[in-house]
């Protein structure tokens, strides 16, 4: 198990959720991915996708204007 | 100073030509050299594949001899790299030749990876190679009506392709007089119909006006002969499945363990490979969280050429790559618009116009001047 950083700060296309989806494909079950986003929409759209697919949102917090979402790949 | 460019696509070609002009004095004096290693003697205009798929361009319009696009001072060899030894500043090629360098730029691009989704290669249409685009056109010609589903993999080259192929399919079906027999269903991986919110906000009313149904949070998991299933539990039957497959970097990048998925960890502004000061990446080969598009490669190549030239002339880089991307958006009905943005400024696309469509049509012909570094 490893934690991988997905730095999607200050990007508009493809954007933080698409970056996470792409990185999730390269990860192994049990890996954790920490997404960094400055897109306010990430606070809702990333958890929505995580919930719908069935991965696990471990943590979510904001630090210095950057949203951090920690996700565990479960399948 | 030996500069080695690996890859002869848009990014590598623009970079090589830009550098050759900036360093013409050093090249003539024998103080610098530029070598390009490529897998092909042909250069393809990849955005043209979209038009091939709907019968709007022909394959011979997509190719030029690579050597004809390059400044004569550039040493061009068709001999793809098989081994990178970044720690010792050399690469080995397919022919077994070793090339030592002082500066290396990797611009090997990306490829559609249909095999990453079970059943997709067997059952879906795609247009990321000449053969696939021609096959899609032939299958469209045989199609007499039914349900067409558009599905999108992540990551993918050309962020506008999903919307563009959708609007171009509508034009195609209208021109054949069968649009009233077609149900077109568009799917997209995230919670809106395009990654750029302003583009999504423009596209939804267009879909509603044209009668296109759509579904978001739909990531391809598996394809059968008549159904596509999503990671999110969605399921859509289809008569024709048009896909933008997920992409990977080139095999040689994965084989040399330069980056997961074939995408190399890259500094956002200086474009160097993380951990190396004399090795750089441009275009689709980077792992940067920005669009995989020709314009990205173009603007990265310009910034990097300036920095490599300045490093040789004055000892260091002079500018940062600012994340600039410019994408045309074919909007159907003879109209187009565009999205331009960078790391700091979001896009603000304008309503599509016929003028912008003609500009894009002209650009399809002017691309060769762009590759030569003249535009």
Interface residues (C-beta under 8 A of the other chain):
Chain A: X6 X7 X8 X10 X11 X12 X13 X14 X15 X16 X17 X18 X19 X21 X22 X25 X26 X41 X45 X48 X49 X52 X53
Chain B: X116 X154 X155 X159 X189 X190 X191 X195 X196 X197 X217 X219 X231 X232 X233 X246 X260 X261 X289 X290 X291 X323 X325 X339 X341 X343 X344 X346 X347
